[in-house]
Amino acid sequence: MAWIETIINGVLLGGLYALFGLGLALVFGVMRMVNLAHGEFVVLAAYFAVFLAAQFPGVSPLLFIVPVGLAAFGTGYLLQRLLLNRAVATDDPLTPVLVTFGIAVVLRNLMAELFGADPRALDGGALATAGFEIGGLRIGWYPVLVLVLAVLAFGALQWLLQRSRFGLIVRATSDHREIVRTMGVRPAHVYGVVMGLSLAFASVAGLLLALRTSFTPFSGVERLLGAFEVVIIGGMGSFRGALAGGIALGVAQLAGQRLDSNAGALYAHLLFFVVLMVRPNGIAGPRS
């Protein structure tokens, strides 16, 4: 029974991990760009949520998803239009990596200067401890909510890219950037919207992270590592793979904690290593 509860909680934790990787998978899938500042934007969104909670103490932190997400979308759009489009336009794939690495360093030090190094967190109130029992298993409502939000986010993004006119434009721009210019499409604008969506998803993950655990200005590296593992386990650029990768990572971590309370993260990293060795293209990618 204990192992069943561990697996269920691992699946629920995987929803949060999947959200970490969703924005990263989106940017790589469309622009073939690796955003090394992804983790810092997750943490920055968490700080913004803490700031809003201090300004509006009687409001549920979950309601801050809207303003935090909108602010992140605007930030991503402007960042892409003003800076990153120039990096993407170069033929050297290393240029965007170096630019986003520089952004990550600046953001990390800026957050440390503004907020200090003390851990912060959001008070989830009754939601953080509320739960229910089913078949003798104790399940928390908050992890269930996180998984539901993750599934909705993945479903919405999948529909947007596969079923909408904008999604058709995004896919065409990703495959034939120069050709779509002749049809009146502005790749710079499309990439800006994509980066905005990426950071919006990252901001939701940051807010949910702040409700689950504490964070510091230096937590971005850990979040970036988790996002990379999710994306690589699932398959680079695959959204369904990222969801599966997040769940697999969550189960591996909690199963590892049950075997050794001090080595949960180690088992998650081992899973990443095994998948990388057996299926380098990820569980949802083509066999190599």
C-alpha positions in Angstrom: 0.0 0.0 0.0 2.9 2.4 0.8 4.4 1.8 -2.6 1.1 2.5 -4.3 0.8 5.8 -2.4 4.4 6.6 -3.4 3.7 6.0 -7.1 0.5 8.1 -7.0 2.2 11.0 -5.3 5.0 10.7 -7.8 2.6 11.0 -10.7 1.1 14.1 -9.0 4.6 15.6 -8.5 5.3 14.9 -12.1 2.6 17.4 -13.1 4.8 20.2 -11.6 7.9 18.9 -13.3 6.1 18.7 -16.6 5.2 22.3 -16.3 8.8 23.2 -15.8 9.7 21.5 -19.1 6.7 22.6 -21.2 8.0 26.1 -22.0 11.5 24.8 -22.7 10.1 22.2 -25.1 8.0 24.8 -26.9 10.9 27.1 -27.6 13.1 24.3 -28.7 10.4 22.7 -30.9 9.7 26.0 -32.7 12.9 27.9 -32.8 15.5 25.1 -32.1 16.8 27.3 -29.3 17.9 26.3 -25.8 16.9 28.9 -23.3 19.4 28.7 -20.4 17.5 31.5 -18.6 14.4 29.4 -18.3 15.0 28.5 -14.6 15.6 32.1 -13.6 12.3 33.1 -15.2 10.6 30.4 -13.2 12.1 31.8 -10.0 11.4 35.4 -11.0 7.7 34.6 -11.5 7.7 33.0 -8.0 9.1 36.3 -6.5 6.5 38.3 -8.4 3.8 36.0 -6.9 5.2 36.5 -3.4 5.1 40.3 -4.0 1.5 40.2 -5.1 0.6 38.1 -2.1 2.1 40.7 0.2 0.2 43.5 -1.5 -3.1 41.6 -1.4 -3.0 39.4 1.7 -6.6 38.3 1.6 -6.5 36.9 -2.0 -5.9 33.3 -2.8 -2.4 32.9 -4.3 -3.9 30.8 -7.2 -5.7 33.9 -8.4 -2.3 35.4 -9.1 -1.8 33.0 -12.0 -3.5 35.5 -14.3 -1.4 38.6 -13.6 1.8 36.6 -13.2 1.2 34.8 -16.5 0.3 38.0 -18.4 3.4 39.8 -17.0 5.6 36.8 -18.1 4.0 36.7 -21.5 4.8 40.4 -22.1 8.3 39.9 -20.8 8.9 37.0 -23.1 7.5 38.8 -26.1 9.6 41.9 -25.6 12.7 39.9 -24.8 12.4 37.9 -28.0 11.6 41.0 -30.2 14.3 43.2 -28.7 17.2 40.7 -28.1 16.7 37.0 -28.9 15.5 37.3 -32.5 18.9 38.7 -33.4 20.5 35.7 -31.8 18.1 33.2 -33.5 18.8 34.8 -36.9 22.4 33.9 -36.8 23.6 30.7 -38.3 25.6 29.8 -35.2 23.4 27.7 -32.8 25.8 28.6 -30.0 24.8 32.3 -30.1 21.3 31.9 -28.5 22.9 29.6 -25.8 25.5 32.3 -24.9 22.9 35.1 -24.9 20.4 33.3 -22.7 23.3 32.2 -20.4 24.2 35.9 -20.0 20.5 36.7 -19.2 20.4 34.0 -16.6 23.5 35.4 -14.8 22.1 38.9 -14.9 18.7 37.8 -13.5 20.2 35.6 -10.8 22.4 38.4 -9.5 19.6 41.0 -9.9 17.2 38.9 -7.8 19.9 38.3 -5.1 20.4 42.1 -5.0 16.7 43.0 -4.8 15.3 40.2 -2.7 18.3 38.9 -0.7 19.3 35.3 -0.3 16.8 34.3 2.3 14.3 31.5 1.2 10.8 32.7 0.3 7.6 30.8 -0.2 3.9 31.4 -0.7 1.4 30.5 2.0 -1.1 28.1 0.5 -3.3 28.2 3.5 -5.8 25.3 3.9 -5.1 24.2 0.3 -1.6 23.2 1.2 -2.7 20.7 3.8 -6.2 19.6 2.6 -6.6 16.2 1.2 -8.9 13.1 0.9 -8.7 9.4 1.4 -9.4 6.8 -1.1 -8.9 3.1 -0.5 -6.8 3.9 2.6 -4.5 6.2 0.6 -4.1 9.9 1.6 -4.0 12.2 -1.4 -3.5 16.0 -1.2 -5.8 18.3 -3.1 -2.9 20.6 -4.1 -0.9 18.0 -6.0 -4.1 16.9 -7.7 -4.7 20.5 -8.7 -1.2 20.9 -10.1 -1.6 17.8 -12.2 -4.9 19.0 -13.6 -3.4 22.3 -14.4 -0.5 20.6 -16.2 -2.8 18.4 -18.3 -4.9 21.4 -19.2 -1.9 23.4 -20.1 -0.5 20.6 -22.3 -3.9 20.1 -23.9 -4.4 23.8 -24.6 -1.0 24.1 -26.2 -1.5 21.0 -28.3 -4.8 22.3 -29.6 -3.3 25.7 -30.2 -0.5 24.4 -32.3 -2.3 21.6 -34.1 -5.9 22.9 -34.6 -5.7 26.7 -34.8 -4.7 29.0 -37.6 -2.0 30.5 -35.4 -0.6 27.0 -34.8 -0.4 26.5 -38.6 1.5 29.7 -38.9 3.9 28.7 -36.0 4.6 25.3 -37.6 5.1 26.8 -41.0 7.5 29.5 -39.6 9.4 26.8 -37.7 9.9 24.7 -40.9 10.2 27.4 -43.6 11.0 30.8 -42.1 12.1 32.4 -45.3 9.2 31.1 -47.3 6.5 32.4 -44.9 8.0 35.9 -45.2 6.8 36.0 -48.8 3.3 35.2 -47.5 3.1 38.2 -45.2 4.0 36.4 -42.0 6.4 38.1 -39.7 8.7 35.5 -38.1 9.9 38.0 -35.5 6.3 38.4 -34.2 5.6 34.7 -34.2 8.8 34.0 -32.3 7.9 36.7 -29.8 4.5 35.1 -29.1 6.1 31.7 -28.8 8.6 33.0 -26.2 5.8 34.8 -24.4 3.8 31.6 -24.2 7.0 29.7 -23.0 7.5 32.2 -20.1 3.8 32.2 -19.3 3.9 28.5 -18.7 7.2 28.9 -16.8 5.5 31.5 -14.6 2.7 29.2 -13.7 5.2 26.6 -12.7 7.0 29.2 -10.6 3.9 30.2 -8.7 3.0 26.5 -8.1 6.6 25.9 -7.0 6.4 28.7 -4.4 3.2 27.1 -3.0 5.0 23.8 -2.6 8.4 24.7 -1.4 10.8 27.5 -0.6 13.1 29.1 -3.1 16.0 31.5 -3.4 17.5 33.6 -6.2 19.9 30.6 -6.9 17.1 28.0 -7.4 17.0 28.6 -11.1 19.8 26.2 -11.9 18.0 23.4 -10.2 14.8 24.2 -12.0 16.6 24.4 -15.4 18.2 21.0 -14.8 14.8 19.5 -14.0 13.3 21.1 -17.1 16.1 19.7 -19.2 15.7 16.2 -17.8 11.9 16.3 -18.5 12.4 17.5 -22.1 15.2 15.0 -22.9 13.4 12.1 -21.2 10.2 12.9 -23.1 11.9 13.8 -26.4 13.1 17.2 -27.5 10.2 19.3 -28.8 7.5 16.7 -27.9 4.8 18.1 -25.6 3.2 14.8 -24.8 6.7 13.4 -24.2 7.4 16.3 -21.8 4.3 15.4 -19.8 5.3 11.7 -19.7 8.9 12.7 -18.8 7.7 14.9 -15.9 5.6 12.1 -14.5 8.4 9.6 -14.9 10.8 11.9 -13.1 8.4 12.5 -10.3 7.8 8.8 -9.8 11.5 8.1 -9.9 12.3 10.8 -7.3 9.6 9.7 -4.7 10.4 6.0 -5.3 14.1 6.8 -4.6 13.1 8.7 -1.5 11.3 5.6 -0.2 14.4 3.5 -0.8 16.7 6.1 0.6 15.4 9.3 2.2 18.5 11.2 1.2 18.8 10.1 -2.4 15.5 10.9 -4.1 17.0 13.3 -6.6 19.8 10.8 -7.3 17.3 8.3 -8.6 15.6 10.9 -10.8 19.0 11.7 -12.3 19.7 8.0 -12.8 16.5 7.6 -14.7 17.6 10.5 -17.0 20.9 8.8 -17.6 19.3 5.4 -18.4 16.9 7.0 -20.8 19.7 8.9 -22.5 21.7 5.7 -22.9 18.8 3.5 -24.1 16.7 6.1 -26.1 18.8 9.2 -26.8 15.8 10.7 -28.7 13.5 10.3 -25.6 10.6 8.0 -24.9 8.3 9.9 -27.4 11.1 10.4 -30.0 12.0 8.2 -32.9 14.3 5.3 -32.3 17.9 6.1 -33.1 
